[in-house]
């Protein structure tokens, strides 16, 4: 029976749980979906533990009822303005120039990235390889099996605030669940809405959530830049509420039902009637005024997006895949035209299309579920060795994802092999030589595994 995965998207507007499994044809069967209003999360950061726990329970309970599956492990998304990223290079030297580069060598290089200096109060969430270099041969995506004495790697390091990460783990644990993996939300969304051709050519993903707008730039199948803008759909609702002097729920309904991202696209300036409280007269609002408010805030968001694209060193000619906009805020009418006007880059809306085979297909193809579906896809297709790792340590303040699980799994397997070889060698050696070559290797591996575990704790 194929593995069943649950993706848990803890957002500022909603908390969503999606259950899926991989079928024999390589597609994903969506077994269940559940969501609940998120009142305890603001801009990606948990601000009310109790409300967040209750919302998680409600969303997971609904997903369990739809899927008839008991959920214990979840792949959790993380975002928020505390997220930071940078690129860092590492290098190791191999002792035997005639030997092949192994997974253990690559894992050692990854492990070194956890020793880099980061600001106090932060921890590493992802160590993502961009490219490798073997003996000055650059742009290598898979160095395992090659010969060389000098292995270098360029990595994208993503960090987050320790307290924010621990609060997410605490909420999940108190909801009766365990975190199987923690994934940056724009990375998860990219698995759901981007094609491999786009990732190869160069593309910018913009995920407009309720509290934040998440950015991820890809080129040559590698992530090149990530950023979080601390504005999303909720701030547009607040602008409508303040600008039109109406209630928040009325502002949200106006945004969803009648919102438009481009004032000039309003060809027929309709009058929208908003019911008033009590005995007061209903409020009449012109659609053009509503569009003007929305356009002002969306313009601010996408000028910030354009600035991040330029900071990353990308221009129109370097992004043949254009900008792919997803998330709940991407459904605004005429948003594509506004994005193209501000950035000068082609734009499309990202839908979950290629991966879903059956089950809740019309619902999860909505861009608002792109992160949740991305978490499911990530768990099914991009984390093949999770069952070999120590899940308990992941939920005891450990916060690293699949690459770190690969590290510990590889180091542990290599240590087991050397231990077995040492036992055989000791049986054939005199007492005074038993602590020789294999003993030194075993000591090195024990120190390395111990160091890796300390980094993940």
VOVEXKOL-512290 format. One record per residue (C-alpha): chain; residue number from 1; residue in three letters; y negated, x, z negated. Coordinates in steps of 0.02 Angstrom, whole numbers. Layout:
VOVEXKOL-512290
A | NUM | ala | Y | X | Z
...
//
This chain:
VOVEXKOL-512290
A | 1 | unk | 0 | 0 | 0
A | 2 | unk | -172 | 69 | 47
A | 3 | unk | -296 | 117 | -86
A | 4 | unk | -421 | -16 | -143
A | 5 | unk | -599 | 41 | -179
A | 6 | unk | -744 | -47 | -264
A | 7 | unk | -923 | 4 | -224
A | 8 | unk | -1053 | -37 | -357
A | 9 | unk | -1234 | -38 | -299
A | 10 | unk | -1349 | -41 | -451
A | 11 | unk | -1515 | -87 | -372
A | 12 | unk | -1685 | -142 | -433
A | 13 | unk | -1669 | -317 | -357
A | 14 | unk | -1482 | -350 | -365
A | 15 | unk | -1321 | -273 | -426
A | 16 | unk | -1184 | -289 | -297
A | 17 | unk | -997 | -254 | -306
A | 18 | unk | -893 | -246 | -145
A | 19 | unk | -704 | -224 | -141
A | 20 | unk | -619 | -155 | 15
A | 21 | unk | -467 | -65 | 80
A | 22 | unk | -420 | 34 | 234
A | 23 | unk | -304 | -56 | 355
A | 24 | unk | -176 | 18 | 475
A | 25 | unk | -300 | 21 | 619
A | 26 | unk | -428 | 125 | 524
A | 27 | unk | -545 | -22 | 493
A | 28 | unk | -597 | -92 | 325
A | 29 | unk | -541 | -259 | 257
A | 30 | unk | -673 | -327 | 138
A | 31 | unk | -575 | -414 | 1
A | 32 | unk | -715 | -476 | -109
A | 33 | unk | -900 | -470 | -144
A | 34 | unk | -1005 | -513 | -295
A | 35 | unk | -1187 | -494 | -341
A | 36 | unk | -1305 | -534 | -483
A | 37 | unk | -1494 | -522 | -510
A | 38 | unk | -1547 | -353 | -578
A | 39 | unk | -1674 | -376 | -717
A | 40 | unk | -1638 | -214 | -811
A | 41 | unk | -1671 | -87 | -672
A | 42 | unk | -1843 | -33 | -611
A | 43 | unk | -1864 | 85 | -463
A | 44 | unk | -1685 | 142 | -477
A | 45 | unk | -1693 | 183 | -663
A | 46 | unk | -1605 | 82 | -798
A | 47 | unk | -1736 | 15 | -918
A | 48 | unk | -1635 | -117 | -1009
A | 49 | unk | -1455 | -70 | -1049
A | 50 | unk | -1397 | -243 | -1106
A | 51 | unk | -1465 | -336 | -955
A | 52 | unk | -1391 | -208 | -836
A | 53 | unk | -1220 | -217 | -920
A | 54 | unk | -1219 | -406 | -907
A | 55 | unk | -1270 | -401 | -723
A | 56 | unk | -1132 | -275 | -685
A | 57 | unk | -1004 | -385 | -772
A | 58 | unk | -1063 | -537 | -675
A | 59 | unk | -1057 | -450 | -506
A | 60 | unk | -886 | -370 | -538
A | 61 | unk | -815 | -534 | -604
A | 62 | unk | -866 | -624 | -444
A | 63 | unk | -791 | -484 | -337
A | 64 | unk | -628 | -494 | -436
A | 65 | unk | -617 | -682 | -410
A | 66 | unk | -644 | -666 | -222
A | 67 | unk | -524 | -520 | -200
A | 68 | unk | -393 | -567 | -331
A | 69 | unk | -398 | -383 | -382
A | 70 | unk | -429 | -314 | -556
A | 71 | unk | -568 | -185 | -546
A | 72 | unk | -562 | -35 | -662
A | 73 | unk | -636 | 108 | -559
A | 74 | unk | -799 | 100 | -461
A | 75 | unk | -896 | 211 | -341
A | 76 | unk | -1075 | 200 | -403
A | 77 | unk | -1235 | 229 | -306
A | 78 | unk | -1386 | 316 | -380
A | 79 | unk | -1568 | 324 | -323
A | 80 | unk | -1739 | 329 | -405
A | 81 | unk | -1896 | 434 | -401
A | 82 | unk | -1814 | 563 | -517
A | 83 | unk | -1700 | 621 | -375
A | 84 | unk | -1743 | 793 | -305
A | 85 | unk | -1665 | 898 | -168
A | 86 | unk | -1677 | 1075 | -101
A | 87 | unk | -1581 | 1194 | 9
A | 88 | unk | -1499 | 1350 | -60
A | 89 | unk | -1397 | 1492 | 13
A | 90 | unk | -1245 | 1572 | -66
A | 91 | unk | -1135 | 1720 | -24
A | 92 | unk | -968 | 1792 | -79
A | 93 | unk | -876 | 1949 | -24
A | 94 | unk | -690 | 1945 | 12
A | 95 | unk | -584 | 2093 | -41
A | 96 | unk | -459 | 2091 | 103
A | 97 | unk | -538 | 2094 | 277
A | 98 | unk | -369 | 2054 | 359
A | 99 | unk | -338 | 1896 | 257
A | 100 | unk | -390 | 1722 | 310
A | 101 | unk | -529 | 1627 | 222
A | 102 | unk | -446 | 1496 | 114
A | 103 | unk | -502 | 1333 | 33
A | 104 | unk | -508 | 1430 | -129
A | 105 | unk | -639 | 1549 | -56
A | 106 | unk | -745 | 1402 | 2
A | 107 | unk | -726 | 1321 | -169
A | 108 | unk | -786 | 1480 | -254
A | 109 | unk | -941 | 1478 | -145
A | 110 | unk | -971 | 1295 | -193
A | 111 | unk | -946 | 1337 | -376
A | 112 | unk | -1081 | 1471 | -366
A | 113 | unk | -1206 | 1336 | -315
A | 114 | unk | -1185 | 1256 | -486
A | 115 | unk | -1256 | 1414 | -565
A | 116 | unk | -1424 | 1402 | -479
A | 117 | unk | -1580 | 1372 | -582
A | 118 | unk | -1638 | 1191 | -589
A | 119 | unk | -1775 | 1111 | -697
A | 120 | unk | -1730 | 1074 | -877
A | 121 | unk | -1666 | 898 | -905
A | 122 | unk | -1587 | 886 | -732
A | 123 | unk | -1410 | 901 | -668
A | 124 | unk | -1332 | 927 | -498
A | 125 | unk | -1264 | 769 | -416
A | 126 | unk | -1211 | 837 | -246
A | 127 | unk | -1179 | 1008 | -170
A | 128 | unk | -1169 | 970 | 16
A | 129 | unk | -1128 | 1108 | 142
A | 130 | unk | -1244 | 1117 | 293
A | 131 | unk | -1164 | 1264 | 382
A | 132 | unk | -1068 | 1424 | 348
A | 133 | unk | -1085 | 1602 | 411
A | 134 | unk | -940 | 1725 | 423
A | 135 | unk | -988 | 1908 | 452
A | 136 | unk | -1155 | 1858 | 534
A | 137 | unk | -1072 | 1726 | 643
A | 138 | unk | -1182 | 1576 | 609
A | 139 | unk | -1171 | 1385 | 627
A | 140 | unk | -989 | 1372 | 572
A | 141 | unk | -941 | 1202 | 506
A | 142 | unk | -763 | 1244 | 450
A | 143 | unk | -732 | 1425 | 398
A | 144 | unk | -556 | 1401 | 329
A | 145 | unk | -431 | 1502 | 429
A | 146 | unk | -558 | 1627 | 496
A | 147 | unk | -554 | 1814 | 458
A | 148 | unk | -700 | 1904 | 379
A | 149 | unk | -764 | 1996 | 227
A | 150 | unk | -931 | 1906 | 201
A | 151 | unk | -938 | 1717 | 181
A | 152 | unk | -1109 | 1635 | 170
A | 153 | unk | -1157 | 1453 | 153
A | 154 | unk | -1315 | 1350 | 168
A | 155 | unk | -1308 | 1202 | 49
A | 156 | unk | -1410 | 1045 | 17
A | 157 | unk | -1424 | 1026 | -172
A | 158 | unk | -1466 | 856 | -244
A | 159 | unk | -1514 | 840 | -427
A | 160 | unk | -1560 | 697 | -541
A | 161 | unk | -1629 | 669 | -715
A | 162 | unk | -1490 | 689 | -843
A | 163 | unk | -1544 | 541 | -951
A | 164 | unk | -1555 | 424 | -800
A | 165 | unk | -1380 | 475 | -745
A | 166 | unk | -1308 | 456 | -919
A | 167 | unk | -1382 | 281 | -935
A | 168 | unk | -1293 | 228 | -775
A | 169 | unk | -1128 | 296 | -842
A | 170 | unk | -1159 | 211 | -1008
A | 171 | unk | -1190 | 42 | -927
A | 172 | unk | -1035 | 54 | -818
A | 173 | unk | -927 | 108 | -964
A | 174 | unk | -990 | -31 | -1079
A | 175 | unk | -953 | -155 | -939
A | 176 | unk | -770 | -106 | -955
A | 177 | unk | -764 | 7 | -801
A | 178 | unk | -747 | 191 | -761
A | 179 | unk | -851 | 289 | -634
A | 180 | unk | -738 | 362 | -501
A | 181 | unk | -881 | 446 | -408
A | 182 | unk | -1070 | 451 | -409
A | 183 | unk | -1154 | 451 | -237
A | 184 | unk | -1335 | 461 | -185
A | 185 | unk | -1375 | 292 | -107
A | 186 | unk | -1449 | 350 | 59
A | 187 | unk | -1293 | 457 | 86
A | 188 | unk | -1185 | 305 | 53
A | 189 | unk | -1289 | 196 | 169
A | 190 | unk | -1275 | 325 | 307
A | 191 | unk | -1086 | 304 | 310
A | 192 | unk | -1110 | 118 | 341
A | 193 | unk | -1247 | 109 | 473
A | 194 | unk | -1259 | 276 | 565
A | 195 | unk | -1148 | 329 | 709
A | 196 | unk | -1076 | 503 | 729
A | 197 | unk | -1178 | 526 | 888
A | 198 | unk | -1339 | 490 | 793
A | 199 | unk | -1293 | 612 | 655
A | 200 | unk | -1258 | 746 | 783
A | 201 | unk | -1416 | 719 | 886
A | 202 | unk | -1536 | 699 | 739
A | 203 | unk | -1581 | 538 | 649
A | 204 | unk | -1685 | 480 | 501
A | 205 | unk | -1612 | 343 | 391
A | 206 | unk | -1738 | 237 | 293
A | 207 | unk | -1661 | 119 | 164
A | 208 | unk | -1791 | -3 | 98
A | 209 | unk | -1728 | -67 | -69
A | 210 | unk | -1812 | -171 | -200
A | 211 | unk | -1882 | -29 | -305
A | 212 | unk | -1875 | 124 | -193
A | 213 | unk | -1868 | 176 | -11
A | 214 | unk | -1734 | 308 | 17
A | 215 | unk | -1740 | 436 | 159
A | 216 | unk | -1602 | 546 | 231
A | 217 | unk | -1617 | 654 | 387
A | 218 | unk | -1460 | 711 | 480
A | 219 | unk | -1434 | 837 | 619
A | 220 | unk | -1275 | 921 | 686
A | 221 | unk | -1171 | 807 | 572
A | 222 | unk | -1254 | 882 | 417
A | 223 | unk | -1383 | 812 | 298
A | 224 | unk | -1546 | 909 | 314
A | 225 | unk | -1670 | 819 | 202
A | 226 | unk | -1672 | 683 | 70
A | 227 | unk | -1818 | 600 | -18
A | 228 | unk | -1856 | 448 | -125
A | 229 | unk | -2020 | 351 | -106
A | 230 | unk | -2056 | 250 | -266
A | 231 | unk | -2103 | 91 | -172
A | 232 | unk | -1994 | -45 | -100
A | 233 | unk | -1985 | -231 | -68
A | 234 | unk | -2034 | -278 | -246
A | 235 | unk | -2207 | -201 | -230
A | 236 | unk | -2237 | -308 | -75
A | 237 | unk | -2194 | -462 | -177
A | 238 | unk | -2316 | -406 | -313
A | 239 | unk | -2452 | -382 | -181
A | 240 | unk | -2425 | -559 | -114
A | 241 | unk | -2426 | -629 | -290
A | 242 | unk | -2591 | -543 | -334
A | 243 | unk | -2674 | -569 | -165
A | 244 | unk | -2637 | -754 | -153
A | 245 | unk | -2640 | -796 | -340
A | 246 | unk | -2468 | -875 | -340
A | 247 | unk | -2310 | -856 | -445
A | 248 | unk | -2188 | -713 | -414
A | 249 | unk | -2045 | -826 | -359
A | 250 | unk | -2163 | -911 | -236
A | 251 | unk | -2220 | -742 | -171
A | 252 | unk | -2039 | -687 | -145
A | 253 | unk | -1997 | -847 | -52
A | 254 | unk | -2151 | -828 | 58
A | 255 | unk | -2103 | -649 | 98
A | 256 | unk | -1925 | -696 | 148
A | 257 | unk | -1962 | -859 | 240
A | 258 | unk | -2129 | -823 | 325
A | 259 | unk | -2160 | -636 | 308
A | 260 | unk | -2214 | -532 | 457
A | 261 | unk | -2245 | -344 | 462
A | 262 | unk | -2376 | -349 | 599
A | 263 | unk | -2530 | -459 | 589
A | 264 | unk | -2565 | -441 | 776
A | 265 | unk | -2395 | -516 | 813
A | 266 | unk | -2452 | -684 | 741
A | 267 | unk | -2488 | -786 | 897
A | 268 | unk | -2497 | -952 | 809
A | 269 | unk | -2590 | -945 | 643
A | 270 | unk | -2493 | -1077 | 548
A | 271 | unk | -2543 | -1148 | 380
A | 272 | unk | -2413 | -1126 | 242
A | 273 | unk | -2417 | -1249 | 98
A | 274 | unk | -2371 | -1175 | -72
A | 275 | unk | -2339 | -1304 | -211
A | 276 | unk | -2452 | -1284 | -363
A | 277 | unk | -2409 | -1295 | -547
A | 278 | unk | -2432 | -1458 | -637
A | 279 | unk | -2563 | -1577 | -566
A | 280 | unk | -2657 | -1445 | -467
A | 281 | unk | -2683 | -1457 | -281
A | 282 | unk | -2557 | -1363 | -169
A | 283 | unk | -2618 | -1196 | -103
A | 284 | unk | -2646 | -1176 | 84
A | 285 | unk | -2611 | -1001 | 151
A | 286 | unk | -2636 | -937 | 327
A | 287 | unk | -2487 | -843 | 397
A | 288 | unk | -2604 | -708 | 464
A | 289 | unk | -2668 | -673 | 287
A | 290 | unk | -2490 | -656 | 223
A | 291 | unk | -2449 | -537 | 366
A | 292 | unk | -2604 | -433 | 328
A | 293 | unk | -2549 | -407 | 148
A | 294 | unk | -2371 | -361 | 199
A | 295 | unk | -2428 | -245 | 339
A | 296 | unk | -2544 | -148 | 221
A | 297 | unk | -2404 | -104 | 100
A | 298 | unk | -2272 | -70 | 233
A | 299 | unk | -2395 | 44 | 322
A | 300 | unk | -2417 | 143 | 162
A | 301 | unk | -2227 | 159 | 144
A | 302 | unk | -2200 | 217 | 322
A | 303 | unk | -2346 | 339 | 321
A | 304 | unk | -2254 | 416 | 172
A | 305 | unk | -2092 | 415 | 273
A | 306 | unk | -2180 | 500 | 419
A | 307 | unk | -2249 | 631 | 301
A | 308 | unk | -2073 | 668 | 235
A | 309 | unk | -2010 | 686 | 414
A | 310 | unk | -2147 | 813 | 449
A | 311 | unk | -2115 | 906 | 285
A | 312 | unk | -1933 | 924 | 338
A | 313 | unk | -1992 | 1004 | 501
A | 314 | unk | -1943 | 860 | 614
A | 315 | unk | -2047 | 779 | 748
A | 316 | unk | -2015 | 649 | 881
A | 317 | unk | -1924 | 771 | 996
A | 318 | unk | -1809 | 829 | 856
A | 319 | unk | -1749 | 654 | 813
A | 320 | unk | -1665 | 587 | 971
A | 321 | unk | -1573 | 461 | 861
A | 322 | unk | -1741 | 394 | 802
A | 323 | unk | -1768 | 303 | 638
A | 324 | unk | -1636 | 182 | 574
A | 325 | unk | -1706 | 58 | 449
A | 326 | unk | -1586 | -33 | 333
A | 327 | unk | -1585 | -117 | 162
A | 328 | unk | -1654 | -286 | 113
A | 329 | unk | -1831 | -242 | 165
A | 330 | unk | -1778 | -200 | 343
A | 331 | unk | -1760 | -384 | 389
A | 332 | unk | -1948 | -413 | 397
A | 333 | unk | -2003 | -482 | 566
A | 334 | unk | -2086 | -356 | 684
A | 335 | unk | -2049 | -210 | 567
A | 336 | unk | -1979 | -106 | 712
A | 337 | unk | -2144 | -117 | 807
A | 338 | unk | -2243 | -65 | 653
A | 339 | unk | -2130 | 85 | 620
A | 340 | unk | -2141 | 143 | 801
A | 341 | unk | -2331 | 124 | 799
A | 342 | unk | -2352 | 229 | 641
A | 343 | unk | -2224 | 366 | 675
A | 344 | unk | -2212 | 369 | 865
A | 345 | unk | -2022 | 374 | 845
A | 346 | unk | -1897 | 247 | 912
A | 347 | unk | -1831 | 129 | 779
A | 348 | unk | -1686 | 10 | 758
A | 349 | unk | -1617 | -96 | 615
A | 350 | unk | -1455 | -29 | 539
A | 351 | unk | -1314 | -153 | 521
A | 352 | unk | -1138 | -123 | 458
A | 353 | unk | -1046 | -147 | 623
A | 354 | unk | -909 | -26 | 666
A | 355 | unk | -807 | -21 | 507
A | 356 | unk | -771 | -200 | 457
A | 357 | unk | -611 | -278 | 523
A | 358 | unk | -602 | -440 | 426
A | 359 | unk | -656 | -527 | 268
A | 360 | unk | -836 | -579 | 227
A | 361 | unk | -890 | -501 | 392
A | 362 | unk | -1046 | -606 | 420
A | 363 | unk | -1106 | -579 | 241
A | 364 | unk | -1082 | -390 | 222
A | 365 | unk | -1158 | -354 | 393
A | 366 | unk | -1324 | -402 | 318
A | 367 | unk | -1427 | -242 | 295
A | 368 | unk | -1451 | -282 | 111
A | 369 | unk | -1267 | -238 | 84
A | 370 | unk | -1272 | -72 | 179
A | 371 | unk | -1269 | 33 | 19
A | 372 | unk | -1126 | -66 | -58
A | 373 | unk | -1023 | -54 | 101
A | 374 | unk | -1067 | 130 | 117
A | 375 | unk | -998 | 162 | -58
A | 376 | unk | -835 | 79 | -8
A | 377 | unk | -824 | 179 | 154
A | 378 | unk | -864 | 340 | 61
A | 379 | unk | -727 | 306 | -66
A | 380 | unk | -597 | 264 | 66
A | 381 | unk | -631 | 394 | 198
A | 382 | unk | -726 | 537 | 117
A | 383 | unk | -642 | 566 | -50
A | 384 | unk | -458 | 602 | -12
A | 385 | unk | -418 | 705 | -167
A | 386 | unk | -498 | 598 | -302
A | 387 | unk | -326 | 552 | -370
A | 388 | unk | -291 | 736 | -404
A | 389 | unk | -441 | 761 | -517
A | 390 | unk | -470 | 730 | -700
A | 391 | unk | -557 | 561 | -697
A | 392 | unk | -584 | 562 | -886
A | 393 | unk | -697 | 714 | -874
A | 394 | unk | -799 | 626 | -739
A | 395 | unk | -839 | 488 | -863
A | 396 | unk | -878 | 605 | -1008
A | 397 | unk | -1053 | 651 | -948
A | 398 | unk | -986 | 732 | -789
A | 399 | unk | -1090 | 680 | -641
A | 400 | unk | -1029 | 770 | -486
A | 401 | unk | -954 | 695 | -330
A | 402 | unk | -818 | 732 | -205
A | 403 | unk | -866 | 914 | -172
A | 404 | unk | -853 | 955 | -357
A | 405 | unk | -687 | 866 | -370
A | 406 | unk | -629 | 972 | -224
A | 407 | unk | -684 | 1127 | -319
A | 408 | unk | -586 | 1089 | -477
A | 409 | unk | -434 | 1029 | -382
A | 410 | unk | -430 | 1185 | -273
A | 411 | unk | -456 | 1304 | -418
A | 412 | unk | -321 | 1218 | -520
A | 413 | unk | -195 | 1225 | -378
A | 414 | unk | -232 | 1409 | -345
A | 415 | unk | -214 | 1447 | -530
A | 416 | unk | -44 | 1360 | -533
A | 417 | unk | 15 | 1463 | -383
A | 418 | unk | -39 | 1627 | -462
A | 419 | unk | 41 | 1579 | -628
A | 420 | unk | 206 | 1545 | -540
A | 421 | unk | 195 | 1710 | -445
A | 422 | unk | 156 | 1800 | -607
A | 423 | unk | 309 | 1728 | -693
A | 424 | unk | 421 | 1787 | -552
A | 425 | unk | 342 | 1960 | -552
A | 426 | unk | 356 | 1977 | -741
A | 427 | unk | 543 | 1947 | -733
A | 428 | unk | 561 | 2102 | -623
A | 429 | unk | 438 | 2219 | -710
A | 430 | unk | 446 | 2327 | -864
A | 431 | unk | 354 | 2270 | -1020
A | 432 | unk | 213 | 2395 | -998
A | 433 | unk | 170 | 2330 | -824
A | 434 | unk | 174 | 2143 | -853
A | 435 | unk | -13 | 2130 | -879
A | 436 | unk | -53 | 2212 | -713
A | 437 | unk | -119 | 2141 | -549
A | 438 | unk | -61 | 1960 | -571
A | 439 | unk | -124 | 1959 | -750
A | 440 | unk | -298 | 2006 | -690
A | 441 | unk | -297 | 1870 | -557
A | 442 | unk | -238 | 1743 | -683
A | 443 | unk | -377 | 1792 | -802
A | 444 | unk | -506 | 1777 | -663
A | 445 | unk | -446 | 1603 | -615
A | 446 | unk | -441 | 1544 | -796
A | 447 | unk | -622 | 1602 | -817
A | 448 | unk | -673 | 1518 | -653
A | 449 | unk | -591 | 1351 | -693
A | 450 | unk | -666 | 1356 | -868
A | 451 | unk | -837 | 1393 | -798
A | 452 | unk | -824 | 1252 | -671
A | 453 | unk | -773 | 1129 | -804
A | 454 | unk | -921 | 1181 | -913
A | 455 | unk | -1039 | 1153 | -766
A | 456 | unk | -971 | 978 | -738
A | 457 | unk | -976 | 933 | -925
//
